[in-house]
Amino acid sequence: MGLAKPQDVFDRAWEWDALAAFARGRRVPRLGIVSGRRRQGKSFLLRRVCAHPEVNGLYVLAQEQTRQVALRQFVDAMARHLGVDASIQFPGWNEALRFLLARAPSLLVIDEFPYLLQHSPELPSVVQSLYDDARNDPAAPGLRLILCGSTLSVMTELLSGQKPLRGRALLDLNLAPFDFRESARFWGIRDLEVAFRVHAVFGGTPGYRDLVDEPPPERPEDLDTWLGDHVLHPSRALLREVDYLLREDPRITDRALYQSVLTGIAGGATTPTKVGGVLGRSDRALAHPLAVLESGGYVRRTADVLKQRGSRLALTDPIVRFHEVVVLPRLAEFEERRGGRALAAARTTVSSLVLGPHFEQLCRVWTARFAAEEGLGRHVGPVGATTLSDPRGRTSHDVDVVALEEGEAAGRRDARVALVGEAKATNRPRALADLERLEHVRRLLVDQGTRAADATLALFSRSGFDRELRAAASGRADVLLVDLAHLYGVR
């Protein structure tokens, strides 16, 4: 049997099982990497694993310290855990780790490992040597070690290319944010509009709830006051969260440049060329900053699901997008404690640049994770978006949600399509004209060689559907209407 998950660990069932299996598996050398953006609950989860009575592991949190102080802190923690003389000293990490592992602790977790690499870059090689010794000599001390960190660029590099730890990690766990349904339960939000809009600001990062004194309001009309006058008050750390995030990556030295790239993407510049146009630079000049932001987990590229070319840039964290397009242009008002008023004045911007893109993304997530059991009736393959040319209409169509049939590969124009969807976060209920437009898109796909004749037409709406559309959809097996209740699984 696995380790029982503590009651104070919300969700994270499969992540807990993976860590528990690592901690209690066969007594062979094991190395694990745990990563994830800050405030995802990595430290919380790892402390619970180490503290479990069936594990009794040693958890050590590294800090920004000099090499000597960091080594001393590690030795002190080790001495307390082993019950040995705290005055013991070691010349370096190799000797300290070998001393500890000779006493065979069930599990050692070193959290915020990138801090140690700043002054002790030899540590991965030390771990490699310990691991290889344990693998090659049955009499050598056991090794069951987890290295954890929030700087994604550093953590992903540990296992790449010719790095010392390449090919040695059994566990490579990235702790992702909660999805939108889990997030609503975590915050304890019952109103679906409030749940959606809170997720559009904070995403599924659980640590943000700890930085909020007052819980979200029960009514959507009270959100501006809650966000502007309380959560983003100038005395609260969340107002400057994006600055803190950028400072975490040591490669981001010119923060003005990186901030401008994020602002451009948040404002709708979805390609390097468009971002370059906003900044007055060539796309080649932005190759390095974009690569840094991608490897750091700030920016992602989303491929066109029906084309081999045509990827788009998008921001990973909703809080970054909200900060760039809403808070930053009105920072003086927030600092003057007029945040609620600033948000009320920015409702058009919030609707078009925050709520709209976020709703589209949630609809793609729903299609990939929940649609099979909640209306579509079959599992799907890759899910994404596409841009479709319309020669006769002399225009193009951005198709928000496209799901390929299970087993299909993305990037092929002749793919079999299971679902074609349009997502709108406007305050207007969807009407019959929206369905007719989606039927036109399906015909265009078929005419251009995509096997979409049997694709389900899905209309996603934050504000519901009018009576005429509901009546038309009720008699059709190829039409799926998805509102917020359906999206959140509370139909």
RAPEWO-V934437 format. One record per backbone hydrogen bond with DSSP energy under -0.5 kcal/mol. CO is the residue of the C=O (numbers start at 1). NH is the residue of the N-H. Records with the same first field share a line. If there is no record, write none. Layout:
CO->NH + NH
This chain:
6->9
8->10
12->16
13->17
14->18
15->19
16->20
17->21
18->22
19->23
20->24
21->25
26->28
30->145
31->170 + 171
32->147
33->173
34->149
35->175
37->40
39->207
41->45
42->46
43->47
44->48
45->49
46->50
47->51
48->52
49->52
50->57
52->55 + 56
57->59
58->60 + 109
60->62 + 111
63->65
66->70
67->71
68->72
69->73
70->74
71->75
72->76
73->77
74->78
75->79
76->80
77->81
78->82
79->83 + 84
85->88
92->96
93->97
94->98
95->99
96->100
97->101
98->102
99->103
100->103
101->104 + 142
107->58
108->146
109->60 + 111
110->148
111->62
112->115 + 116
113->116 + 117
114->118
115->119
116->119 + 120
120->123
122->125 + 126
123->127
124->128
125->129
126->130
127->131
128->132
129->133
130->134
131->135
132->136
133->137
136->138
137->140
143->30
144->108
145->32
146->110
147->34
148->113
149->36
150->152
151->154 + 155
152->156
153->157
154->158
155->158
156->159
157->160
158->165
160->163
163->166
165->168 + 169
171->33
172->174
173->35 + 175
174->176
179->183
180->184
181->185
182->186
183->187
184->188 + 189
191->195
192->196
193->197
194->198
195->199
196->200
197->201
198->201 + 202
199->203
202->205
204->178 + 206
205->208
206->209 + 210
207->210
208->211
209->212
211->213
219->222
220->223
222->226
223->227
224->228
225->229
226->230 + 231
227->232
228->339
230->233
233->236
236->239
237->240
238->241
240->244
241->245
242->246
243->247
244->248
245->248 + 249
246->249
248->250
249->252
251->253
253->255
254->257 + 258
255->259
256->260
257->261
258->262
259->263
260->264
261->265
262->266
263->267
264->269
265->268
268->270
270->313
271->275
272->276
273->277
274->278
275->279
276->280 + 281
282->286
284->287
286->290
287->291
288->292
289->293
290->294
291->295
292->296
293->298 + 299
294->297
298->316
300->302 + 314
301->303
302->312
303->385
304->307
305->411 + 412
312->302
314->300
316->318
317->320 + 321
318->322
319->323
320->324
321->325
322->326 + 327
323->328
327->330
328->331
330->333 + 334
331->335
332->336
333->338
334->234 + 337
338->342
339->343
340->344
341->345
342->346
344->347
346->350
347->351
348->352
349->353 + 354
350->354 + 355
351->356
354->358
355->359
356->360
357->361
358->362
359->363
360->364
361->365
362->366
363->367
364->368
365->369
366->370 + 371
370->373 + 374
371->374 + 376 + 377
372->377
379->406
382->404
384->402
385->305
386->399
388->397
390->394 + 395
391->394
395->390
397->388 + 399
398->400
399->386
401->421
402->384 + 404
403->418 + 419
404->381
405->408
408->382
409->412
412->415
415->417 + 451
416->405
418->456
419->403
420->458
421->401
422->460
424->462
430->466
431->434 + 435
432->436
433->437
434->438
435->439
436->440
437->441
438->442
439->443
440->444
441->445
442->446
443->447
444->448
445->450
446->449
450->452
451->417
452->455
456->420 + 458
457->459 + 480
458->422 + 460
459->482
460->424
464->430
466->470
467->471
468->472
469->473
470->474
471->475
472->475
473->476
476->479
478->457
480->459 + 482
481->483
482->461
483->487
484->488
485->490
486->489
